[in-house]
Amino acid sequence: MALEKIITQIEENNIEFVRFEFGDMYGIARSKLVPSRHFREKVNGINMPLLHLAMDPQGNLVKGTPFEDDTGYADGIWMSDLNTFRVIPWSPNTAEILVEPTFKGNPVSAFPRYIARKQLEKLQELGISLLSAHEHEFYVVHRDTKKPLYDDISLRSTLRNNTDPDLVEDLLTNLYKIGINVEMFDTEYGPGQMEITYKPDLGIRAADNAHVFKATVKEICHRRGYTATFMSKPLADHSGSSGHFCHSLWDINGKHGLLYDPNNNYMGLSKLGRHWIAGILAHAPAISILMAPTVNCLKRYKPFICSPCNATWGIDNRTCALRLKVNGERGTYIENRMGASGCNPYLSMAAVIAAGVDGIKRELSLPDAIVGNAYEKCKTSDVAILPDNMRDGVKAFMEDDVIRETFGEDFQKCFVTIKMHEIHAEEEAKKNGEEKMFFDYI
């Protein structure tokens, strides 16, 4: 979008304030609010500390990353992506724009959105574009009491769908107005648990949509006296919240789907699609902490609870890590069920692309699809098991040269340092330690 077009939108919509916003390492929305009269100046670079990339969800500084002592706690110059400008419908006279950091004139290579963009560029070099959307589940509780919006389990009950119809209408209406093309809403399996799905988009816009979606849900719920949490396992005895990454491969112009081949006897899956899925499966243990990136997220990886536990795939099989839906050229897509609701959407996107591209480049062979219950494979040694704790997840990430090198040394140092901080915090935590770290913030 051209700058002058944005200026016109600001004037026509009587915009008085603009949020300059980004997602930190956890995907938490952080921003500065700037009067619109200063927009033309700040859009060319706004100062904010790089320390935001070295903080836990509560804002505590984690020592040992490249962004504190190595830089002298310096500011970065955060540059706006003009294509991300959106008017915020529920906040009078306010808009937002997403920013990425630079330091001494160079992009900050550890920044999650930058990593995702670079991976999309590598995909484009192969003549491929990515159409994708995240499917986030979340819990809604009363902010003052922490009691769930409803306290029973009644999956997709019409009555439970309408426990607070004004909240639902507020969510769906404002999501659409801010550019999230909502497709469906329903209640999920846990008390107070919901899911809202929306249409996919091409390229980085899809991850931007996920970022805006989560921030919007949290803000709308907060304004109505609730807390919405994307913490992946907020209630130990109830259903976890997933963040499935649904995606398909298309030609460079996004006109023709590349996963489906009607002339192929391999269940309609193209040769390209087979290599792509094989790559994701080959690197599944390593990308687990990029798709389920907290000590709490990884607790979803258990058998028999509609979450994956191993590196498997199948046709419309919810017990597998990768669920393939075959429906012609335009309707065939992959549901990567490894994603947790507490994921950073830029990291989960980048992880899937890095793994899939490696599968294409090395022409990896696809193992047989699972027919029946993939959880039974957790008892065998012929299929890789997904790490269900952070120490094993970090180990898998560090031992995978392709994934580790793709994400880069600065990211590795920053991310792993923060994950070790989580491990120590979990080991030393008293009662409700995870809840205090994640519930209100993720």
C-alpha positions in Angstrom: 0.0 0.0 0.0 1.3 3.4 -0.9 2.1 5.9 1.9 -0.2 8.6 0.4 -3.1 6.1 0.3 -2.6 5.4 4.0 -2.5 9.2 4.7 -5.8 9.5 2.8 -7.3 6.7 4.9 -6.2 8.4 8.1 -7.8 11.6 7.1 -11.0 10.0 5.8 -11.5 7.9 8.9 -10.6 10.7 11.3 -7.8 8.6 12.7 -6.2 10.3 15.7 -3.8 7.5 16.9 -1.8 4.8 15.3 -0.4 1.7 17.0 3.1 0.7 15.8 2.8 -2.9 16.8 4.9 -6.1 16.6 4.8 -9.7 18.1 7.7 -10.6 20.4 9.3 -14.0 20.6 6.1 -15.4 22.1 3.9 -13.7 19.6 2.6 -11.3 22.2 1.4 -8.0 20.7 3.4 -5.0 21.9 3.1 -1.5 20.6 3.6 2.2 20.9 0.6 4.5 20.4 1.5 7.6 18.3 -0.8 10.6 17.5 -1.6 10.5 13.8 -0.1 13.9 13.2 3.3 12.3 13.7 2.6 9.2 11.5 4.4 10.5 8.4 7.6 10.8 10.5 7.4 7.6 12.5 6.4 5.4 9.6 10.0 5.8 8.4 11.3 4.3 11.7 10.3 4.4 15.3 12.6 3.7 18.3 11.9 0.8 20.6 14.3 -1.4 22.6 15.5 -4.6 21.2 15.2 -6.0 24.7 11.6 -6.9 23.8 13.1 -9.9 22.0 14.8 -11.0 25.3 11.8 -11.0 27.6 9.5 -13.7 28.9 5.7 -13.2 28.7 5.6 -11.1 31.8 8.3 -8.7 30.5 11.1 -10.1 32.7 14.5 -9.7 31.0 16.2 -13.0 30.2 20.0 -12.8 30.5 22.3 -14.3 27.8 20.6 -13.3 24.6 22.2 -11.1 21.9 19.9 -8.2 22.7 21.0 -7.0 26.1 24.7 -6.8 27.0 25.9 -7.4 23.4 24.0 -4.3 22.3 24.2 -2.2 25.4 20.4 -2.4 25.8 20.1 -0.4 22.7 17.1 0.7 20.7 16.3 -0.7 17.3 14.8 1.3 14.5 11.5 -0.4 13.8 10.4 0.0 10.2 6.7 -0.1 9.1 5.3 -2.5 6.6 2.8 -0.3 4.8 0.8 -3.3 3.6 -0.2 -4.0 7.2 -2.0 -0.8 7.9 -5.5 -1.5 9.4 -8.2 0.6 11.0 -9.2 -0.7 14.4 -13.0 -0.8 14.4 -13.6 -1.2 18.2 -11.1 1.6 19.3 -12.5 5.0 18.2 -10.3 6.9 15.7 -7.4 4.4 16.0 -5.4 2.3 13.4 -2.4 0.0 13.5 0.6 -0.9 11.5 3.1 -3.7 12.0 6.8 -3.0 12.3 10.1 -5.0 12.1 13.3 -4.0 13.9 16.6 -3.0 12.3 19.9 -2.4 14.1 22.7 -0.2 12.7 20.9 -0.3 9.4 20.5 -4.0 9.1 17.4 -6.2 9.7 17.4 -8.1 13.0 17.8 -11.6 11.7 16.3 -13.2 14.9 13.0 -11.5 14.6 10.2 -14.0 14.0 8.4 -12.1 11.2 11.7 -11.5 9.4 12.5 -15.2 9.5 9.1 -16.1 8.1 9.5 -13.7 5.2 12.9 -15.1 4.4 11.5 -18.6 4.3 8.6 -17.5 2.0 11.3 -16.0 -0.3 13.1 -19.4 -0.4 9.8 -21.0 -1.4 9.2 -18.4 -4.1 12.6 -19.2 -5.5 11.2 -22.7 -6.2 8.2 -21.2 -8.0 5.9 -21.9 -5.1 3.6 -19.8 -3.0 2.0 -20.7 0.3 -1.7 -20.3 1.1 -2.4 -20.8 4.8 -4.3 -20.0 8.0 -3.9 -20.9 11.7 -6.8 -22.5 13.6 -6.6 -21.2 17.2 -8.6 -22.5 20.0 -8.8 -20.4 23.2 -10.4 -20.3 26.7 -12.6 -17.5 27.9 -12.9 -16.8 31.7 -14.4 -14.1 33.7 -11.6 -11.7 34.5 -12.4 -11.1 38.2 -13.2 -14.7 39.2 -11.2 -16.7 36.6 -14.3 -18.9 36.2 -14.9 -20.2 32.7 -17.6 -18.6 30.5 -19.5 -21.9 30.9 -18.4 -24.6 33.3 -19.4 -27.9 31.5 -18.2 -29.8 28.5 -20.8 -29.6 25.6 -18.9 -29.6 22.3 -20.7 -27.4 19.7 -23.8 -27.2 21.8 -26.0 -24.5 20.3 -26.9 -23.4 23.9 -23.3 -23.1 24.8 -22.5 -21.2 21.6 -24.9 -18.6 22.9 -23.8 -18.3 26.5 -23.0 -14.7 25.8 -24.2 -13.9 22.3 -23.2 -10.3 22.6 -19.6 -11.4 23.1 -19.7 -13.7 20.1 -21.2 -11.0 17.9 -18.6 -8.5 19.1 -15.8 -10.9 18.3 -17.1 -12.0 14.8 -18.0 -8.5 13.7 -14.8 -6.8 14.8 -12.6 -9.6 13.4 -14.2 -9.2 10.0 -14.0 -5.4 10.1 -10.2 -5.5 10.8 -9.7 -7.8 7.9 -10.0 -11.3 9.3 -12.5 -13.2 7.1 -14.2 -15.3 9.7 -15.5 -18.6 8.5 -16.9 -20.4 11.5 -17.4 -20.2 15.3 -18.1 -22.9 17.8 -17.5 -24.0 21.4 -14.9 -26.7 21.9 -14.4 -29.6 24.3 -13.2 -27.7 27.4 -15.2 -25.5 29.7 -15.2 -22.0 28.3 -13.2 -23.1 25.3 -13.9 -21.7 21.8 -12.6 -21.8 18.3 -13.0 -19.3 15.5 -11.7 -20.1 12.0 -11.1 -17.8 9.1 -10.2 -17.9 5.5 -6.5 -18.5 4.4 -4.3 -15.9 2.8 -1.1 -15.9 0.7 2.4 -15.3 2.0 3.2 -13.3 5.1 -0.4 -11.9 5.3 -1.5 -15.2 6.7 0.8 -15.0 9.7 -0.1 -11.3 10.1 -3.7 -12.4 10.2 -3.0 -14.9 13.0 -1.2 -12.2 15.0 -4.0 -9.7 14.5 -6.6 -12.4 15.3 -5.1 -13.3 18.7 -4.6 -9.7 19.7 -8.2 -8.8 18.7 -9.7 -11.7 20.6 -7.8 -10.9 23.7 -8.7 -7.2 23.5 -12.4 -7.6 22.7 -12.8 -10.1 25.6 -10.9 -7.8 27.9 -13.2 -4.9 27.1 -16.2 -7.0 28.0 -14.8 -8.1 31.4 -13.3 -11.5 30.3 -9.8 -12.9 29.8 -9.2 -14.8 26.6 -6.1 -17.1 26.9 -4.3 -18.9 24.2 -2.2 -20.7 26.8 -2.2 -24.2 25.3 -2.9 -26.2 28.4 -4.5 -23.8 31.0 -6.5 -26.6 32.7 -4.5 -29.7 33.4 -7.5 -32.0 33.5 -9.2 -30.5 30.4 -8.7 -30.2 26.7 -5.7 -28.3 25.4 -5.9 -25.5 22.9 -4.4 -26.2 19.5 -3.1 -23.9 16.8 -3.2 -26.1 13.7 -1.4 -24.7 10.7 -3.5 -25.4 7.6 -1.7 -24.8 4.4 -1.4 -25.7 0.7 1.1 -25.1 -2.0 0.3 -23.0 -5.2 2.1 -21.7 -8.2 3.9 -18.4 -7.8 0.8 -16.4 -8.8 -1.5 -18.3 -6.4 -3.7 -19.5 -9.3 -3.0 -23.3 -9.4 -2.8 -25.7 -6.5 0.3 -27.9 -6.5 -0.6 -30.6 -3.9 -3.2 -32.4 -6.0 -2.5 -34.6 -9.0 -5.5 -36.4 -10.5 -3.3 -38.6 -12.6 -1.3 -39.9 -9.6 -2.4 -43.1 -8.0 -0.9 -42.0 -4.7 -4.3 -40.9 -3.2 -4.3 -37.8 -5.4 -1.2 -36.4 -3.7 1.3 -34.9 -6.1 5.0 -35.7 -6.2 5.8 -32.2 -4.9 3.3 -32.8 -2.1 4.9 -36.1 -1.1 8.3 -34.5 -0.8 6.9 -31.6 1.2 5.1 -33.8 3.7 8.2 -36.1 3.9 10.3 -33.1 4.8 8.0 -32.0 7.6 7.9 -35.5 9.1 11.7 -35.8 8.9 12.1 -32.6 10.9 9.0 -32.9 13.1 10.9 -33.4 16.4 13.1 -30.4 15.8 10.2 -28.1 14.8 8.1 -29.1 17.8 9.3 -26.3 20.0 8.8 -23.8 17.2 5.1 -24.9 16.8 4.5 -25.6 20.5 7.1 -23.2 22.0 6.5 -23.1 25.7 6.8 -25.6 28.5 3.1 -25.6 28.8 2.4 -26.0 25.0 4.4 -29.3 24.8 2.1 -30.9 27.4 -0.4 -31.2 24.5 1.7 -33.9 22.9 0.0 -36.9 24.4 -1.8 -39.8 22.8 -5.6 -40.3 22.7 -6.5 -36.7 23.3 -6.8 -35.5 19.7 -3.2 -34.2 19.8 -0.3 -35.7 17.9 2.4 -37.7 19.7 4.5 -38.8 16.7 5.7 -37.9 13.2 2.9 -39.5 11.2 0.5 -38.5 8.4 -2.8 -39.8 7.1 -5.8 -39.0 5.0 -8.3 -37.1 7.1 -6.8 -38.8 10.2 -7.0 -36.7 13.4 -4.6 -39.0 15.3 -1.7 -38.0 13.0 0.6 -35.0 13.2 -0.3 -34.2 9.5 -3.8 -34.6 8.3 -4.2 -34.5 4.6 -7.6 -33.4 3.2 -7.9 -34.3 -0.5 -10.5 -32.3 -2.5 -9.3 -31.5 -5.9 -6.8 -28.9 -7.0 -8.3 -26.0 -5.1 -9.4 -27.9 -2.0 -6.5 -30.1 -1.1 -4.6 -29.0 1.9 -2.5 -30.1 4.9 -3.5 -29.6 8.5 -0.4 -29.6 10.6 -1.7 -30.6 14.0 1.5 -30.0 15.8 0.7 -26.4 16.3 -0.3 -25.2 19.8 -2.5 -22.2 20.4 0.3 -20.6 22.3 2.5 -20.6 19.2 4.1 -17.6 17.6 2.4 -17.8 14.1 5.5 -16.5 12.3 7.7 -19.2 13.8 5.3 -22.0 13.1 5.0 -20.8 9.5 8.8 -20.5 9.1 9.3 -24.0 10.7 6.9 -25.7 8.3 8.4 -24.0 5.3 12.0 -24.8 6.3 11.2 -28.5 6.8 9.0 -28.8 3.6 11.6 -27.1 1.4 14.3 -29.5 2.6 12.0 -32.3 1.7 11.6 -30.9 -1.8 15.2 -30.2 -2.4 16.4 -33.6 -1.2 13.4 -35.4 -2.8 12.7 -37.2 0.5 10.6 -40.3 0.3 7.2 -40.3 2.0 6.5 -43.1 4.5 3.2 -44.9 4.3 0.1 -43.1 5.4 -1.4 -44.2 8.7 -4.7 -46.0 8.4 -6.5 -46.2 11.7 -5.0 -45.1 15.0 -1.6 -43.4 14.8 -1.4 -43.3 18.6 -0.6 -47.1 18.5 2.6 -46.1 16.8 3.7 -44.3 20.0 4.5 -47.8 21.3 6.8 -48.7 18.4 10.4 -47.6 17.5 9.9 -47.1 13.8 8.3 -43.6 14.0 9.8 -40.5 15.6 8.1 -39.4 18.8 7.4 -35.7 19.3 9.1 -34.2 22.4 6.6 -33.6 25.2 9.0 -31.6 27.4 11.2 -28.6 26.8 14.6 -30.2 27.5 13.9 -32.9 24.8 12.5 -30.2 22.5 15.6 -28.1 22.7 17.8 -31.1 22.2 15.9 -32.1 19.0 16.1 -28.5 17.7 19.9 -28.2 18.4 20.6 -31.6 16.8 18.8 -30.8 13.6 21.4 -29.0 11.4 18.9 -28.0 8.7 16.4 -26.3 11.0 19.0 -24.8 13.4 21.0 -23.3 10.6 17.9 -22.1 8.8 16.8 -20.0 11.8 20.3 -18.6 12.3 22.8 -18.2 15.1 21.2 -15.1 16.7 17.8 -16.7 16.8 19.2 -19.9 18.2 21.0 -18.1 21.0 18.0 -15.9 21.9 15.3 -18.6 21.6 17.2 -21.4 23.4 18.2 -19.0 26.2 14.6 -18.1 26.7 13.5 -21.7 26.6 16.1 -22.6 29.3 14.8 -19.7 31.3 11.3 -21.4 31.1 12.7 -24.7 32.1 14.4 -23.2 35.2 11.2 -21.2 36.1 9.1 -24.4 35.8 11.4 -26.4 38.0 11.5 -23.6 40.7 7.9 -22.5 40.4 5.5 -22.8 43.3 1.8 -23.6 42.8 0.3 -22.1 39.6 3.7 -21.1 38.2 2.8 -21.7 34.6 -0.6 -20.0 35.0 1.2 -16.9 36.3 3.7 -16.9 33.4 1.3 -17.6 30.6 -2.4 -17.3 31.3 -3.0 -13.6 31.0 -0.3 -12.8 28.5 -0.4 -15.6 25.8 
